[in-house]
């Protein structure tokens, strides 16, 4: 499905640095991330525990979708979505900038 350029301009994807990452108790694969975007901090709930240890993510920058409606998972509000790619055999890789760039930078 194609979208218009005007629709694309509505998408808010930004770089954020993970400050904290921890497994959500009683969850099999959910992590709670606290992410710094410079202009604000948000928390993100993501099903990444099968692919990443929480300590691997701390201090690293990734791409996040900022303007999805917030959702509550296992009692924790997710305020953004981390972006990842998955190949046909189930490998998952988080999307990160290829060189250092300021947190909060807009992708587009």
Buried (B, 14 or more C-beta within 10 A) or exposed (E): EEEEEEEEEEBBBBBBBBBBBEBBEEBEEBBBBBBBBEEEBBBBBBBBBEBBEBEEBBEEBBBBBBEEEEEEBEEBEBBBBBBBEEEEEEEEEBBBEEEEEEBBBEBE
